[in-house]
Amino acid sequence: MANEDGNTPPESHIEEQAREQTGQQQVQLRVDETDMGTTYANAFRTNGTAEEAILDFGLNVVTPPAKPDANPQILFKVNQRVVMNYYSAKRLAITLSQLIRRHEEQFGELELDVQKRRKS
């Protein structure tokens, strides 16, 4: 069902997806978090095959230059890999987009350009 501005609210979009995936059946979802771990990531990379999307998460770690005239290096330390089928990856992309949109509506736009975020 569309709201006043003609957009479908995220909750009804999720309900619609659930009906499509379950053949219109009502399904109760239970979440088991007993073996869950938490990892922080400030970087990611993506890859894929014909059947799966591969997401690597980890930390960008700046290492000082070995010589005074050399440039510093960034080491991407991968600590988690998530392999998903493209249907789940698309649902994740939609959900992340909705999450970020709601955050920006509440707190303001997230500026990705570091130079624009920097205070003089």
Buried (B, 14 or more C-beta within 10 A) or exposed (E): EEEEEEEEEBEEBBEEBBEEEEEEEEEEEEEEEEEEEEEEBEBBEEEEEEEEBBBBBBBEEEEEEEEEEEEEEEEEEEEEEEBBEBEEBEBBEBBEEBEEEEEEEEEEEEEEEEEEEEEE
